[in-house]
């Protein structure tokens, strides 16, 4: 799943999806009430420090993906752009 905002509409190679039996999932953008609820949960003591399980530089995207794959306790891997992880 990729959650991103693209400057231009991305081209998708559907032939590749078909032959490799790849699945593609879409995710909607957050709504204002989602932010309100998240802020409320943090104010109520949600342990947000535990949500980020690791950080990687942009050059470490594959390592970030590998760290999440098959890790039942992983939640979020941050990719830091323009700085060291």
C-alpha positions in Angstrom: 0.0 0.0 0.0 1.3 3.4 -0.8 -0.2 6.4 0.9 1.1 9.5 -0.9 0.2 12.6 -2.7 1.5 12.8 -6.3 2.1 16.0 -8.2 1.0 14.2 -11.4 -1.2 11.2 -11.9 1.0 8.1 -11.6 1.0 5.5 -14.4 0.3 2.0 -13.3 1.4 -1.0 -15.3 -1.7 -3.2 -15.0 0.0 -5.9 -17.1 2.6 -6.3 -14.4 -0.1 -6.5 -11.7 -1.9 -9.2 -13.7 1.0 -11.4 -14.4 2.7 -11.1 -11.0 -0.7 -11.3 -9.2 0.1 -8.1 -7.2 -2.6 -6.5 -5.0 -3.1 -2.8 -4.9 -4.9 -1.1 -2.1 -6.0 2.5 -1.9 -6.3 4.7 1.2 -8.3 7.9 1.6 -6.9 11.1 2.9 -7.7 11.9 6.5 -10.7 14.0 7.3 -10.7 16.9 9.9 -12.6 14.7 12.5 -9.7 12.1 12.2 -7.2 14.7 13.4 -9.6 15.8 16.2 -9.9 12.2 17.4 -6.1 11.6 17.2 -5.5 14.8 19.3 -8.1 13.6 21.8 -6.5 10.2 22.1 -3.0 11.7 22.6 -4.4 14.0 25.3 -5.9 11.0 27.0 -2.5 9.3 27.2 -2.1 7.3 24.0 1.5 6.1 24.1 2.5 7.6 20.8 6.2 7.0 21.2 5.6 3.3 20.7 3.8 3.8 17.4 7.0 4.6 15.5 9.0 1.4 15.5 12.0 2.5 13.5 13.4 5.4 11.4 15.4 5.2 8.2 17.0 7.7 5.8 15.6 8.0 2.3 18.4 5.6 1.1 17.1 3.0 3.5 13.5 2.5 2.2 14.2 -1.1 1.4 15.5 -1.7 4.9 12.4 0.0 6.3 10.2 -2.3 4.3 12.1 -5.3 5.4 11.9 -4.3 9.0 8.1 -4.1 8.8 7.6 -7.2 6.8 6.6 -10.1 9.0 7.1 -8.2 12.2 3.8 -8.5 14.2 4.9 -5.8 16.6 5.9 -3.2 14.0 3.6 -0.2 13.6 5.2 2.6 11.6 8.6 3.1 10.0 9.5 6.8 9.4 11.5 7.7 6.3 13.5 10.8 7.0 14.2 12.9 4.0 17.1 15.4 4.1 18.6 14.2 7.3 20.2 11.2 9.0 18.1 8.6 10.7 
